[in-house]
């Protein structure tokens, strides 16, 4: 990134894990370079809750953390209810 930008803009390390959050740098008008942690690059077709769960979007910047919890619960229900011994409740509160 620094070589492409022609200046020291990002921290570098010989060990992985130096990049802690998604970064954008404008190289020229209309040309933006993106840097993100690891090899996972955020995609536009992946929901924000999923990006938060796998760590490519910082949870501290999430405006609705309950949406992430709801997403996780909705996708984990078949296994989670067995682990916790829960019964599914319908809309009127009856099992």
C-alpha positions as CSV (number, residue, x, y, z in Angstrom):
1,X,0.0,0.0,0.0
2,X,2.7,2.4,0.9
3,X,4.6,1.8,-2.3
4,X,1.4,2.2,-4.4
5,X,0.6,5.5,-2.5
6,X,4.1,6.8,-2.7
7,X,4.2,7.7,1.0
8,X,4.0,6.0,4.4
9,X,0.2,5.8,5.0
10,X,-0.3,2.3,6.6
11,X,1.5,0.4,9.3
12,X,3.5,-2.6,8.2
13,X,4.8,-5.7,10.0
14,X,6.5,-8.9,9.1
15,X,3.8,-10.8,11.0
16,X,0.2,-11.0,9.9
17,X,-2.5,-9.2,11.9
18,X,-1.2,-5.7,11.7
19,X,-4.2,-4.3,9.9
20,X,-7.0,-4.0,12.6
21,X,-9.8,-2.5,10.6
22,X,-11.0,-1.6,7.1
23,X,-9.0,1.3,5.6
24,X,-9.5,3.3,2.4
25,X,-7.0,5.6,0.7
26,X,-7.6,7.8,-2.3
27,X,-4.8,7.4,-4.8
28,X,-6.3,9.8,-7.3
29,X,-9.7,11.3,-8.0
30,X,-12.0,8.3,-8.7
31,X,-9.4,5.7,-7.6
32,X,-9.6,4.4,-4.1
33,X,-7.4,1.6,-2.6
34,X,-8.9,-0.6,0.2
35,X,-7.0,-2.5,2.8
36,X,-8.7,-4.8,5.3
37,X,-7.5,-7.3,7.9
38,X,-6.3,-10.7,6.7
39,X,-7.4,-12.2,3.4
40,X,-11.1,-11.5,3.9
41,X,-12.3,-8.6,1.8
42,X,-15.8,-7.2,2.5
43,X,-18.2,-8.0,-0.4
44,X,-21.2,-6.0,-1.4
45,X,-23.3,-9.1,-1.6
46,X,-22.6,-10.2,2.0
47,X,-24.9,-8.8,4.7
48,X,-23.6,-6.4,7.3
49,X,-24.4,-8.7,10.2
50,X,-22.4,-11.5,8.5
51,X,-19.4,-9.1,7.9
52,X,-19.5,-8.2,11.6
53,X,-19.6,-11.9,12.6
54,X,-16.6,-12.8,10.6
55,X,-14.7,-9.7,11.6
56,X,-14.3,-7.7,8.4
57,X,-16.5,-4.8,9.8
58,X,-15.7,-3.5,13.3
59,X,-18.5,-4.2,15.7
60,X,-17.8,-0.9,17.4
61,X,-19.1,0.9,14.3
62,X,-22.3,-1.2,14.2
63,X,-25.3,1.0,14.9
64,X,-27.7,-1.9,15.6
65,X,-25.9,-4.7,17.4
66,X,-29.2,-6.5,18.2
67,X,-29.7,-7.0,14.4
68,X,-26.4,-9.0,14.5
69,X,-27.7,-11.0,17.4
70,X,-31.0,-11.6,15.7
71,X,-29.2,-12.7,12.5
72,X,-27.0,-15.1,14.5
73,X,-30.0,-16.5,16.4
74,X,-32.0,-17.0,13.2
75,X,-29.2,-18.9,11.5
76,X,-28.1,-20.9,14.5
77,X,-31.6,-21.9,15.8
78,X,-31.5,-25.6,14.7
79,X,-28.4,-26.2,16.8
80,X,-28.7,-23.6,19.5
81,X,-32.1,-24.7,20.8
82,X,-30.7,-28.3,21.3
83,X,-27.7,-27.1,23.2
84,X,-29.7,-24.8,25.5
85,X,-32.8,-27.0,25.8
86,X,-35.1,-24.4,24.4
87,X,-38.5,-24.7,22.7
88,X,-39.5,-22.5,19.9
89,X,-42.2,-20.0,20.8
90,X,-44.6,-18.6,18.1
91,X,-45.8,-15.0,17.8
92,X,-48.4,-15.2,20.7
93,X,-45.9,-16.6,23.2
94,X,-47.1,-20.2,23.1
95,X,-44.7,-23.1,22.5
